[in-house]
Amino acid sequence: MKNEWELKKLFVEIGRRIWERNYVASNDGNLTVRLNDHEILTTPTGISKGFMTTDMIIKVDYSGKVISGNSNYRPSSEVKMHLDVYKERPDINSVVHAHPPYATSFAVAGIPLDKCVLPEAIIVIGAVPIAKYGLPSTDELPDMIRPHIKTSDAILLENHGALTLGTDLLNAYHKMETLEHTANIVWKAIQLGNLNVMNEGDRDRLMTLREKFNLTGKILTCDSTPMPNKDHTVGNSDSGCKTNNAIDDDTIRKITQSVISKLNL
């Protein structure tokens, strides 16, 4: 276990990483680490995570009351959410909250990242659920994530962002990286027209590796149900790709006429 000074330096490093990777903008996001059964380190509110210094890190108790820290800074306004995680999960020692663009896009669209797609994602974060929207900095947010805390180390927050839990700060941060990397690839596969889902057998074989790799934490088993057929398929046409048009000429003509009439042309 790192001492408090080393942890504060790591806070600064991880804050810089999530800012440089565009996981947060402006003053978004927050990090916490459990020191012991009475004390927690947290990032300050209103400070860009890319510009934090060690003197800004604040120590609070399990009620959120400040124990020590620079009087110029206040604890993160969402520390309640982190405290709830520590109360529900004794095995968790760090929480990272950020707004990574691809993962947050799925949260905004209301689409969980629960398909069996990438081996690393299957065994590290599993199926990622979406917690219902809760007003930030209020008790609503902890209330919404509570049903998911005991079963998953990665959670999407509806119309908000993402939360990852870890045995330490680096572990929690790496799960955020895995989450965003997976969301990025899933998004691009969807744009290409097909999300190839791994079958149940391959999924179950991958899950046996968790014990081999000594992976701890909680994950939900991902969904191996194949995606439905798309409107286009790869074929043997001269261009190498065959497309089944979803909109016929008559529909296009009607849409065009409607637009022209609205423009008074």
C-alpha positions as CSV (number, residue, x, y, z in Angstrom):
1,M,0.0,0.0,0.0
2,K,1.4,3.4,-1.0
3,N,1.8,6.0,1.7
4,E,-0.3,9.2,1.6
5,W,2.3,11.3,-0.2
6,E,2.8,8.7,-2.9
7,L,-1.0,8.5,-3.4
8,K,-1.3,12.2,-3.8
9,K,1.4,12.2,-6.5
10,L,-0.5,9.3,-8.2
11,F,-3.7,11.4,-8.0
12,V,-2.0,14.1,-10.0
13,E,-0.7,11.6,-12.5
14,I,-4.1,9.9,-13.1
15,G,-5.8,13.3,-13.2
16,R,-3.4,14.4,-16.0
17,R,-4.0,11.1,-17.9
18,I,-7.8,11.4,-17.9
19,W,-7.6,15.0,-19.0
20,E,-5.1,14.4,-21.8
21,R,-7.1,11.4,-23.0
22,N,-10.2,13.6,-23.3
23,Y,-12.1,11.6,-20.7
24,V,-12.9,14.9,-18.9
25,A,-13.3,18.5,-20.0
26,S,-12.9,21.6,-17.9
27,N,-13.5,20.7,-14.2
28,D,-15.3,17.4,-14.9
29,G,-14.7,14.1,-13.1
30,N,-13.4,13.1,-9.7
31,L,-11.1,10.5,-8.1
32,T,-11.1,9.0,-4.6
33,V,-8.9,6.5,-2.7
34,R,-9.8,4.7,0.5
35,L,-6.9,5.2,3.0
36,N,-8.4,3.1,5.8
37,D,-11.7,2.5,7.6
38,H,-12.1,6.1,8.5
39,E,-10.4,8.3,5.8
40,I,-10.6,8.9,2.1
41,L,-8.6,11.0,-0.3
42,T,-10.6,13.0,-2.9
43,T,-10.0,15.4,-5.7
44,P,-11.2,19.0,-5.2
45,T,-14.2,20.5,-6.8
46,G,-13.9,23.2,-9.5
47,I,-10.4,22.2,-10.5
48,S,-9.3,20.7,-13.9
49,K,-7.9,17.3,-13.4
50,G,-5.2,18.2,-15.9
51,F,-3.9,21.0,-13.6
52,M,-4.1,19.5,-10.1
53,T,-1.2,19.6,-7.7
54,T,-0.7,17.5,-4.6
55,D,-1.6,20.3,-2.2
56,M,-5.1,20.3,-3.7
57,I,-6.0,16.7,-2.6
58,I,-8.3,16.6,0.3
59,K,-8.8,14.1,3.1
60,V,-12.4,13.4,4.3
61,D,-14.1,11.0,6.6
62,Y,-16.9,8.6,5.7
63,S,-19.5,11.3,6.1
64,G,-17.7,13.6,3.7
65,K,-16.5,15.9,6.4
66,V,-13.1,17.4,5.7
67,I,-10.3,16.1,7.9
68,S,-7.3,17.9,6.3
69,G,-6.4,19.8,3.2
70,N,-5.8,23.2,1.8
71,S,-8.6,25.6,3.0
72,N,-8.7,27.1,-0.5
73,Y,-10.3,23.9,-1.9
74,R,-13.4,21.9,-1.2
75,P,-14.1,18.2,-1.8
76,S,-15.6,17.0,-5.0
77,S,-19.3,17.7,-5.1
78,E,-19.9,14.0,-6.1
79,V,-18.0,12.5,-3.2
80,K,-21.3,11.1,-1.9
81,M,-21.4,8.7,-4.9
82,H,-17.8,7.5,-4.0
83,L,-18.6,7.1,-0.3
84,D,-21.6,4.9,-1.2
85,V,-19.3,2.6,-3.2
86,Y,-16.9,2.1,-0.3
87,K,-19.8,1.4,2.1
88,E,-21.2,-1.3,-0.2
89,R,-18.0,-2.8,-1.4
90,P,-15.3,-3.5,1.2
91,D,-13.0,-4.9,-1.5
92,I,-12.9,-1.6,-3.4
93,N,-10.2,1.0,-2.6
94,S,-10.6,3.5,-5.4
95,V,-13.2,5.0,-7.6
96,V,-12.8,6.9,-10.9
97,H,-15.6,9.0,-12.4
98,A,-15.2,10.6,-15.8
99,H,-17.1,11.5,-19.0
100,P,-15.2,9.5,-21.7
101,P,-16.8,10.5,-25.0
102,Y,-17.6,7.1,-26.6
103,A,-18.7,5.4,-23.3
104,T,-20.8,8.4,-22.4
105,S,-22.4,8.4,-25.9
106,F,-23.7,4.9,-25.1
107,A,-24.9,6.2,-21.7
108,V,-26.7,9.1,-23.4
109,A,-28.2,6.8,-26.1
110,G,-29.4,4.4,-23.4
111,I,-27.4,1.5,-24.8
112,P,-25.5,-0.7,-22.3
113,L,-22.1,-2.1,-23.4
114,D,-23.2,-5.7,-22.6
115,K,-22.3,-7.7,-25.8
116,C,-19.4,-10.2,-25.9
117,V,-17.1,-8.4,-28.3
118,L,-13.5,-8.0,-27.1
119,P,-11.7,-10.7,-25.0
120,E,-10.1,-8.1,-22.7
121,A,-13.4,-6.4,-22.0
122,I,-15.2,-9.7,-21.4
123,I,-12.8,-10.7,-18.6
124,V,-11.9,-7.3,-17.2
125,I,-15.2,-5.3,-17.1
126,G,-17.8,-7.8,-18.4
127,A,-21.2,-6.5,-19.4
128,V,-21.5,-2.8,-18.4
129,P,-25.0,-1.8,-17.2
130,I,-26.5,1.7,-17.2
131,A,-27.6,3.3,-14.0
132,K,-30.7,5.5,-14.2
133,Y,-30.2,9.2,-14.2
134,G,-29.6,10.9,-10.9
135,L,-29.0,14.6,-10.2
136,P,-25.3,15.2,-9.7
137,S,-24.0,16.2,-6.3
138,T,-27.3,15.0,-4.6
139,D,-28.3,11.7,-3.0
140,E,-30.1,10.8,-6.2
141,L,-26.9,9.7,-7.9
142,P,-25.8,7.2,-5.1
143,D,-29.4,5.9,-5.1
144,M,-29.3,5.2,-8.8
145,I,-25.9,3.4,-8.8
146,R,-26.5,1.4,-5.7
147,P,-28.3,-1.5,-7.5
148,H,-25.2,-2.0,-9.7
149,I,-22.3,-1.5,-7.3
150,K,-22.4,-5.0,-5.9
151,T,-22.4,-6.7,-9.3
152,S,-20.2,-4.6,-11.5
153,D,-16.9,-2.7,-11.4
154,A,-17.9,-0.5,-14.4
155,I,-21.1,1.4,-14.7
156,L,-22.5,3.8,-17.3
157,L,-24.4,6.7,-15.8
158,E,-27.5,7.7,-17.9
159,N,-27.0,11.1,-19.6
160,H,-23.9,11.7,-17.5
161,G,-20.7,9.6,-17.8
162,A,-19.1,6.5,-16.4
163,L,-17.9,5.0,-13.1
164,T,-15.1,2.4,-12.5
165,L,-14.1,0.7,-9.3
166,G,-10.8,-0.8,-8.4
167,T,-8.5,-2.4,-5.8
168,D,-6.4,0.7,-6.1
169,L,-6.3,4.0,-8.1
170,L,-4.3,2.6,-11.0
171,N,-6.6,-0.4,-11.2
172,A,-9.8,1.7,-11.3
173,Y,-8.2,4.0,-13.9
174,H,-7.2,1.0,-16.2
175,K,-10.9,-0.2,-16.1
176,M,-11.9,3.3,-17.3
177,E,-9.4,3.0,-20.2
178,T,-10.7,-0.5,-21.0
179,L,-14.3,0.8,-20.9
180,E,-13.6,3.7,-23.3
181,H,-11.5,1.6,-25.6
182,T,-14.3,-1.0,-25.9
183,A,-17.0,1.7,-26.5
184,N,-14.8,3.2,-29.2
185,I,-14.4,-0.1,-31.1
186,V,-18.1,-1.0,-30.7
187,W,-19.1,2.4,-32.0
188,K,-16.8,2.0,-35.1
189,A,-18.0,-1.6,-35.7
190,I,-21.6,-0.3,-35.7
191,Q,-20.7,2.3,-38.3
192,L,-19.1,-0.4,-40.5
193,G,-22.5,-2.2,-40.4
194,N,-21.9,-5.2,-38.2
195,L,-21.1,-6.1,-34.6
196,N,-19.7,-9.6,-34.5
197,V,-20.6,-11.1,-31.1
198,M,-18.5,-13.9,-29.7
199,N,-20.4,-17.1,-29.0
200,E,-21.2,-18.5,-25.6
201,G,-18.5,-21.2,-25.8
202,D,-15.8,-18.7,-26.5
203,R,-17.1,-16.4,-23.8
204,D,-17.1,-19.1,-21.2
205,R,-13.6,-20.2,-22.1
206,L,-12.5,-16.6,-21.6
207,M,-14.2,-16.3,-18.2
208,T,-12.0,-19.2,-16.9
209,L,-9.0,-17.0,-17.5
210,R,-10.1,-14.6,-14.7
211,E,-8.9,-17.0,-12.1
212,K,-5.7,-17.8,-14.0
213,F,-4.9,-14.1,-14.2
214,N,-5.9,-13.5,-10.6
215,L,-8.5,-10.9,-11.6
216,T,-10.7,-9.7,-8.7
217,G,-13.8,-7.6,-8.5
218,K,-17.3,-8.0,-9.8
219,I,-18.4,-8.3,-13.4
220,L,-21.6,-9.3,-15.1
221,T,-21.5,-12.0,-17.8
222,C,-21.7,-10.4,-21.2
223,D,-24.5,-11.3,-23.7
224,S,-23.5,-13.7,-26.5
225,T,-26.8,-13.3,-28.4
226,P,-25.9,-12.6,-32.1
227,M,-26.9,-9.2,-33.5
228,P,-29.8,-9.2,-36.0
229,N,-29.1,-9.1,-39.7
230,K,-28.3,-5.7,-41.2
231,D,-29.8,-4.0,-44.3
232,H,-26.5,-4.5,-46.1
233,T,-24.2,-7.4,-46.8
234,V,-20.8,-8.0,-48.3
235,G,-21.2,-9.6,-51.7
236,N,-19.4,-10.3,-55.0
237,S,-20.4,-7.3,-56.9
238,D,-17.8,-5.4,-59.0
239,S,-17.2,-2.9,-56.2
240,G,-16.8,-5.7,-53.6
241,C,-19.8,-4.7,-51.6
242,K,-23.5,-5.2,-52.2
243,T,-26.0,-2.9,-50.6
244,N,-29.7,-3.5,-50.2
245,N,-31.3,0.0,-50.3
246,A,-33.5,0.6,-47.3
247,I,-35.3,3.5,-49.1
248,D,-36.8,3.0,-52.5
249,D,-37.1,5.6,-55.3
250,D,-40.8,6.3,-54.6
251,T,-40.0,7.2,-50.9
252,I,-37.1,9.4,-52.0
253,R,-39.4,11.3,-54.5
254,K,-42.1,11.8,-51.8
255,I,-39.5,13.2,-49.3
256,T,-38.1,15.5,-52.0
257,Q,-41.5,16.9,-52.9
258,S,-42.3,17.5,-49.2
259,V,-39.0,19.4,-48.7
260,I,-39.6,21.5,-51.8
261,S,-43.1,22.4,-50.7
262,K,-41.9,23.5,-47.3
263,L,-39.3,25.7,-48.9
264,N,-42.0,27.2,-51.2
265,L,-39.9,26.4,-54.2
